[in-house]
Amino acid sequence: ILRINDNGVQLVIKEVQNEGLLVSLKTAMDELKEALFSNVLEREAVILKEDLEFLSPMKTSEVEKAQQNIIYMCKQLEENGKILIGGGEALV
């Protein structure tokens, strides 16, 4: 997700169910969390942060599954030409 532009991140967020996004953020790096929070409305970011803070403990395998689902969705969106992952070649 860190290699996707803001429009692409917004599309991924829109496609992912809120609970899946929340679970996937449980062990995510702060840099990744901020990339996601900066691509939603401020109020929505506050709610996500609060929900994340109060998310009950869960198995690492559950978190990893949610993260893998998001990675799969990103790959599908890229294959369908809806997002571009990575720097790619400059367009002229």
C-alpha positions as CSV (number, residue, x, y, z in Angstrom):
1,I,0.0,0.0,0.0
2,L,2.9,2.3,0.6
3,R,3.8,1.9,-3.1
4,I,0.3,3.0,-4.3
5,N,-0.6,6.6,-5.0
6,D,-3.3,8.4,-2.9
7,N,-6.1,7.8,-5.4
8,G,-5.3,4.1,-5.4
9,V,-5.1,3.9,-1.6
10,Q,-8.6,5.6,-1.5
11,L,-9.9,3.0,-3.9
12,V,-8.5,0.1,-1.8
13,I,-10.0,1.6,1.4
14,K,-13.3,1.9,-0.4
15,E,-13.2,-1.8,-1.5
16,V,-12.1,-3.2,1.8
17,Q,-14.7,-3.9,4.5
18,N,-14.1,-1.6,7.5
19,E,-13.5,-4.6,9.9
20,G,-11.0,-6.2,7.6
21,L,-9.1,-2.9,7.4
22,L,-9.2,-2.5,11.1
23,V,-7.9,-6.0,11.8
24,S,-5.1,-5.7,9.2
25,L,-3.9,-2.5,10.9
26,K,-3.5,-4.2,14.3
27,T,0.2,-5.0,13.6
28,A,0.9,-2.6,10.8
29,M,3.8,-0.2,10.8
30,D,3.0,3.3,11.8
31,E,4.0,4.5,8.4
32,L,1.4,2.3,6.8
33,K,-1.3,3.4,9.3
34,E,-0.6,7.0,8.6
35,A,-0.7,6.4,4.8
36,L,-4.2,5.0,5.2
37,F,-5.4,7.6,7.8
38,S,-4.2,10.4,5.5
39,N,-6.5,9.1,2.7
40,V,-9.8,9.2,4.6
41,L,-11.8,12.1,6.0
42,E,-10.4,13.4,9.3
43,R,-13.4,12.3,11.3
44,E,-13.2,8.8,9.8
45,A,-9.5,8.6,10.7
46,V,-10.3,9.5,14.3
47,I,-12.9,6.8,14.4
48,L,-10.6,4.2,12.9
49,K,-7.8,5.1,15.4
50,E,-10.3,4.8,18.3
51,D,-11.6,1.5,17.0
52,L,-8.1,0.2,16.6
53,E,-7.2,1.2,20.1
54,F,-10.2,-0.7,21.6
55,L,-9.9,-3.8,19.2
56,S,-9.8,-6.9,21.4
57,P,-6.7,-9.2,21.3
58,M,-6.7,-11.7,18.4
59,K,-4.6,-14.4,16.9
60,T,-1.7,-13.4,14.8
61,S,-3.1,-15.7,12.1
62,E,-6.3,-13.7,11.9
63,V,-4.4,-10.4,11.5
64,E,-2.2,-12.0,8.8
65,K,-5.2,-13.3,7.0
66,A,-6.8,-9.9,6.9
67,Q,-3.5,-8.4,5.6
68,Q,-3.3,-11.1,2.9
69,N,-6.9,-10.3,1.8
70,I,-5.9,-6.7,1.3
71,I,-2.8,-7.6,-0.6
72,Y,-4.9,-9.9,-2.8
73,M,-7.4,-7.2,-3.4
74,C,-4.6,-4.7,-4.4
75,K,-3.2,-7.2,-6.9
76,Q,-6.7,-7.7,-8.4
77,L,-7.2,-3.9,-8.7
78,E,-3.8,-3.7,-10.4
79,E,-4.6,-6.5,-12.8
80,N,-7.9,-4.7,-13.7
81,G,-6.0,-1.5,-14.3
82,K,-7.7,0.4,-11.5
83,I,-4.5,1.1,-9.5
84,L,-0.8,1.1,-10.2
85,I,1.5,-0.5,-7.6
86,G,5.1,0.8,-7.5
87,G,6.8,3.6,-9.2
88,G,6.3,2.2,-12.6
89,E,7.6,3.9,-15.7
90,A,6.9,7.6,-16.1
91,L,4.1,8.5,-18.4
92,V,4.8,11.2,-21.1
